[in-house]
Amino acid sequence: MTDTMLSESLTSARERLAAALAAAARPADDARLLAVSKTKPAHMVREAWRLGQREFGENYVQEALDKQAELTDLEGIVWHFIGPLQANKTRAVAEHFDWVHSIDRERIARRLNDQRPERLEPLDVCLQVNASGEVSKSGVGFDELESLAETVLSLPRLRLRGLMTIPAPAQELARQREPLARLRQALEALRRRFPGAPLDTLSMGMSDDLEAAVLEGATLVRLGTAIFGIRDTSRR
């Protein structure tokens, strides 16, 4: 992808998010674009940053660390880890990321907390919820969510910001909205249960369901191929 193509696709993604917010009668700054840069080279991240994008999502730890090492000069860049997180990778994530979206069990949360350097701000985190109840998907169930949230809120080096989900694919808007509505309702329930917590984030919505997610209150939408083009999985 050329720099011109990247500029056009990023502009298109921003316009799509703006249109979805307007259609949902929400303020123009009510949701942010998270550019999913997994499998994409550092120079593409640099160009997106030059075009004003600041938040980037990565799924693979070593790939992300290599990119971060190349991009240390970029001011204001914010790194989100959005993929499944194994216990042997938590230290690298705790030391090098600003956000983690994929906490779905207590062990991972405690390791991230214990390994977050004191020199850094607490790590902003979301709990990943299996909103569609798919056996093959990562994520905590709705019935276990409050207990996990309570644990994370007790950890001083983590800051619980909200919930994330990757719902089952659906074609119709109404079907897309169903699991996203459940996630929104779950976040509202957590706000009532823990009124002092900074629970302001719904990380949901990708290329196929962005409009549905915005209608249900998404504050972070994750777009990858719509910005950077088709992924080259051989780069993993």
C-alpha positions, -999 to 999 in steps of 0.1 A, spaced: 0 0 0 14 34 -10 13 64 14 -14 80 -8 -36 48 -5 -30 48 33 -40 84 35 -72 78 15 -82 47 35 -75 64 69 -96 93 58 -124 70 47 -123 52 80 -126 84 99 -155 95 78 -172 62 83 -169 65 121 -181 102 120 -211 92 99 -219 63 123 -217 87 153 -239 112 136 -265 85 127 -265 74 164 -270 110 175 -238 109 194 -211 136 197 -184 136 171 -157 129 197 -176 101 215 -157 73 199 -121 69 189 -105 49 160 -80 22 170 -59 13 140 -51 -24 141 -16 -26 128 -8 -63 133 13 -79 105 19 -44 91 55 -30 90 67 -1 111 68 23 82 31 21 77 25 28 114 48 58 110 29 71 81 -5 67 99 10 86 128 21 113 104 -15 115 93 -27 121 128 -35 86 140 -22 80 176 -37 47 188 -25 14 174 -36 -22 182 -13 -52 181 -20 -89 186 15 -105 185 39 -95 213 73 -99 196 61 -83 163 48 -54 183 81 -50 203 101 -49 171 79 -22 157 80 -2 190 118 -3 189 117 13 155 92 40 164 105 53 197 107 88 183 70 91 177 55 114 203 21 106 217 18 71 202 -4 48 223 0 10 221 -30 -13 227 -25 -51 231 -57 -66 217 -49 -103 212 -51 -134 234 -25 -131 261 -4 -160 274 11 -160 308 47 -161 295 41 -129 275 26 -108 303 59 -91 314 67 -78 279 31 -64 276 31 -49 311 64 -31 303 57 -19 268 20 -13 263 -4 14 274 -36 -7 271 -46 -43 273 -80 -53 259 -79 -90 264 -80 -98 302 -103 -128 307 -89 -145 338 -75 -136 372 -41 -151 367 -33 -128 337 -46 -98 355 -24 -105 386 7 -111 365 2 -78 345 -3 -60 378 28 -75 394 50 -69 363 39 -33 355 69 -10 362 64 16 390 79 42 367 49 39 344 13 49 349 -11 21 358 -20 -1 328 -53 7 313 -72 -25 308 -105 -40 294 -120 -73 303 -127 -94 272 -162 -108 273 -174 -138 252 -206 -119 243 -219 -145 218 -211 -175 240 -190 -191 213 -170 -221 225 -141 -212 202 -138 -176 214 -117 -162 243 -134 -142 269 -151 -143 303 -188 -152 305 -213 -126 317 -219 -147 348 -183 -144 359 -177 -108 349 -185 -90 382 -161 -113 401 -133 -107 376 -139 -69 376 -138 -68 414 -104 -86 414 -90 -62 387 -102 -32 406 -83 -43 436 -50 -44 417 -31 -10 421 -11 -12 389 -41 -18 367 -69 7 358 -101 -10 347 -115 11 319 -142 -12 305 -151 -42 283 -141 -56 250 -157 -82 228 -154 -99 194 -189 -111 186 -199 -139 162 -203 -126 127 -238 -116 116 -251 -99 84 -283 -81 96 -279 -50 117 -303 -62 144 -284 -95 148 -251 -76 150 -265 -53 177 -277 -81 200 -244 -92 216 -231 -56 216 -262 -45 235 -255 -72 261 -220 -58 265 -233 -23 269 -257 -35 295 -230 -54 313 -209 -22 315 -238 -3 328 -243 -29 355 -206 -27 365 -209 11 368 -238 7 392 -219 -20 412 -186 -1 413 -196 36 411 -161 50 417 -144 30 389 -134 48 356 -155 25 335 -158 46 303 -147 22 275 -165 -2 252 -140 -17 228 -161 -32 201 -168 -28 164 -147 -38 135 -150 -34 97 -182 -55 94 -201 -42 124 -188 -7 131 -222 9 127 -239 -15 150 -212 -10 176 -216 27 175 -253 25 179 -247 4 210 -222 28 225 -188 18 214 -160 42 224 -131 24 207 -136 8 173 -109 -14 159 -102 -12 122 -73 -30 105 -77 -40 69 -100 -10 63 -70 12 70 -39 -8 62 -52 -32 36 -52 -70 35 -30 -86 61 1 -106 52 0 -134 78 34 -147 67 49 -117 87 40 -133 120 
